[in-house]
């Protein structure tokens, strides 16, 4: 049996780390997007002038870290990152994205000041013709749309929202900072993406999406309703509970 000298062992270790660093940096920078096929093992062996065992060790470590998926006969692919949102908390989407080590970007797609309709009243428990602002926003993780945000804000409860430029800041952290809330309600469901949502999220029409609908109140007065839509393969919900005390 052939054994490695200390010099050969150090070189293999150095190449292993170099392969790890190179692939990881390409994934985290967004150069290799989720679903991108990583070069085959024999291609990496040639590229780095190393043994196939060294390449396999690096890919195995990346797979254990959840950064890539290895599929038999198909190769290795960049994993689609999954975020975990606490169901019972009002969280900032920026924090979710940054926890994935991906660059965050926010974009206001549409902002309209108008009077509420009967449909708005069902969402936010407000009377018809209540002044409100309607916002449609996109949140990005790297180059991909991470979440679609559709929100209405009750201007009777939050009059300052009418003069706020939401093209420069996301409404959720602004509301949390400016308006106290005393009650919140979440509704969570799985839906199939219609053509509009599919185009925004960059997924096929009919693909599974996770939708979170939330209403908040301050001392009984409705503040805001928001509908957050995520691609179903990139988001998970987590809640922590403790047993009630008798």
C-alpha positions in Angstrom: 0.0 0.0 0.0 1.3 3.4 -1.0 1.5 6.0 1.8 1.6 9.8 1.5 4.7 11.7 2.6 4.2 14.6 5.0 4.8 17.0 2.0 2.2 15.2 -0.1 -0.3 15.2 2.8 0.2 19.0 3.3 -0.3 19.6 -0.4 -3.5 17.6 -0.5 -4.8 19.4 2.6 -4.0 22.8 1.0 -5.7 21.8 -2.3 -8.7 20.6 -0.4 -9.1 23.9 1.4 -8.5 25.8 -1.8 -11.3 23.9 -3.6 -13.6 24.5 -0.6 -12.8 28.3 -0.5 -13.2 28.7 -4.3 -16.6 27.0 -4.5 -17.9 28.6 -1.3 -16.9 32.1 -2.5 -18.6 31.6 -5.9 -21.8 30.5 -4.1 -21.9 33.3 -1.5 -21.1 36.0 -4.1 -24.0 34.9 -6.2 -21.8 33.9 -9.2 -23.1 30.4 -8.8 -26.9 30.7 -8.3 -29.1 28.0 -6.6 -29.5 25.1 -9.0 -26.2 25.8 -10.8 -24.4 22.6 -11.7 -20.9 22.5 -10.2 -18.2 21.1 -12.5 -17.9 17.3 -12.4 -15.3 15.6 -10.1 -13.1 14.7 -13.1 -13.2 18.4 -14.3 -12.2 19.7 -10.9 -9.5 17.1 -10.7 -8.0 18.4 -13.9 -8.5 22.1 -12.9 -6.7 21.7 -9.6 -4.2 19.0 -10.7 -5.1 16.9 -7.7 -6.5 13.5 -6.9 -10.2 12.6 -7.2 -10.2 11.8 -3.5 -9.2 15.4 -2.6 -12.1 16.7 -4.8 -14.6 14.2 -3.3 -13.6 15.2 0.2 -14.2 18.9 -0.5 -17.6 18.3 -2.2 -18.6 16.0 0.7 -17.8 18.7 3.2 -19.8 21.3 1.2 -22.8 18.9 1.0 -22.7 18.4 4.8 -22.7 22.2 5.3 -25.9 22.3 3.1 -24.3 24.5 0.4 -24.5 21.9 -2.4 -26.6 18.9 -3.2 -25.0 15.8 -4.7 -27.2 13.8 -7.0 -26.1 10.4 -8.2 -25.2 10.4 -11.9 -26.3 14.0 -12.3 -23.5 15.8 -10.4 -23.4 18.4 -7.7 -25.7 21.5 -7.6 -25.8 24.7 -5.6 -28.4 24.2 -2.9 -31.5 26.5 -2.6 -31.0 28.1 0.8 -33.8 27.8 3.3 -34.5 30.5 5.8 -36.3 29.9 9.1 -38.8 32.5 10.2 -40.2 32.4 13.7 -44.0 32.1 13.3 -44.9 34.0 16.4 -42.5 36.9 15.9 -42.6 40.0 13.7 -39.3 39.7 11.9 -37.3 41.7 9.4 -36.8 40.0 6.1 -33.4 41.6 5.8 -32.3 39.6 8.9 -33.6 36.4 7.3 -31.6 37.0 4.1 -28.4 38.0 6.0 -28.6 34.9 8.1 -28.2 33.0 4.8 -25.0 35.0 4.1 -26.5 36.4 1.0 -26.6 40.1 0.0 -30.0 41.8 0.7 -31.7 44.3 -1.5 -35.1 45.9 -1.2 -37.2 47.4 -4.0 -40.6 49.3 -3.8 -42.6 48.2 -6.8 -45.7 50.3 -6.2 -47.2 52.8 -3.7 -50.8 54.1 -3.9 -52.8 56.2 -1.4 -56.5 55.5 -1.6 -59.7 54.8 0.3 -60.4 51.3 1.6 -62.8 48.9 -0.1 -65.0 46.2 1.3 -62.1 43.7 0.5 -59.7 45.8 2.6 -62.2 45.8 5.5 -62.1 42.0 5.6 -58.3 42.0 5.7 -57.9 44.7 8.3 -61.2 45.2 10.0 -61.6 48.8 8.9 -64.6 50.7 7.7 -65.1 51.4 4.0 -63.5 54.6 2.7 -60.9 54.6 5.5 -57.7 56.4 4.1 -54.9 53.9 3.6 -51.6 53.4 1.7 -51.1 50.3 -0.4 -47.5 49.0 -1.0 -46.1 46.3 -3.2 -42.4 45.5 -2.4 -39.8 43.0 -3.4 -37.0 41.6 -1.2 -34.0 40.1 -2.8 -31.5 37.5 -1.6 -28.6 37.9 -4.0 -30.0 38.2 -7.5 -33.1 36.3 -6.7 -36.4 37.6 -5.4 -36.7 36.2 -1.9 -40.2 37.5 -0.9 -43.1 39.5 -2.4 -44.6 41.9 0.1 -48.2 43.2 -0.4 -49.2 45.6 2.4 -51.9 48.1 3.4 -51.5 50.6 6.2 -54.3 52.3 8.0 -53.5 56.0 7.8 -55.9 56.8 10.7 -53.6 54.7 12.9 -50.4 55.7 11.2 -50.7 59.2 9.6 -47.0 59.6 9.2 -46.9 56.7 6.7 -48.5 59.1 4.1 -45.3 61.3 4.1 -42.8 58.4 4.4 -40.7 57.5 1.3 -40.9 53.7 1.3 -38.6 53.5 -1.7 -35.7 54.1 0.7 -36.8 51.9 3.6 -38.8 48.7 4.0 -42.2 49.3 5.7 -41.9 46.5 8.2 -38.9 47.8 10.3 -40.3 51.3 9.9 -43.6 50.3 11.4 -42.0 48.4 14.2 -39.8 51.4 15.1 -42.5 54.0 14.8 -45.8 52.4 15.9 -46.3 50.3 19.0 -48.5 47.2 18.4 -50.4 45.3 21.1 -51.8 42.3 19.1 -50.9 40.4 16.0 -52.4 37.5 14.1 -50.7 35.2 11.6 -52.3 33.0 9.0 -50.1 30.6 7.1 -51.0 28.6 4.0 -49.5 26.9 1.0 -50.7 28.2 -2.4 -49.9 27.6 -6.0 -48.2 30.6 -7.7 -50.3 32.4 -10.3 -48.7 33.8 -13.4 -48.0 37.2 -11.8 -46.4 35.8 -8.6 -44.5 33.2 -10.5 -43.0 35.9 -12.8 -42.0 38.0 -9.8 -40.4 35.1 -7.8 -38.8 33.6 -10.9 -40.6 30.2 -10.5 -42.9 28.2 -12.7 -46.6 29.0 -12.6 -48.3 26.6 -10.3 -45.2 26.0 -8.2 -45.8 25.8 -4.4 -45.5 29.0 -2.4 -45.7 29.7 1.3 -47.9 32.7 2.2 -47.9 34.4 5.5 -50.7 36.9 6.2 -50.4 39.1 9.2 -52.6 41.8 10.9 -51.5 44.0 13.7 -53.4 46.2 16.1 -52.5 48.9 18.6 -54.9 49.2 21.5 -57.7 47.7 19.4 -57.1 50.0 16.4 -56.1 48.2 13.2 -52.6 49.2 12.0 -51.5 47.1 9.0 -52.2 44.0 7.0 -49.4 42.3 5.0 -49.2 39.3 2.7 -45.7 37.8 2.3 -45.2 35.3 -0.4 -42.1 33.0 -0.6 -41.1 30.3 -3.0 -42.0 27.1 -1.2 -38.5 25.5 -1.7 -36.7 28.4 0.0 -38.5 29.0 3.2 -39.3 27.2 6.4 -41.2 28.3 9.5 -40.1 27.6 13.0 -41.7 28.3 16.3 -40.5 27.6 19.8 -43.0 26.6 22.6 -42.8 26.0 26.3 -45.3 23.9 28.3 -48.0 26.0 30.0 -47.8 26.2 33.8 -50.8 24.8 35.6 
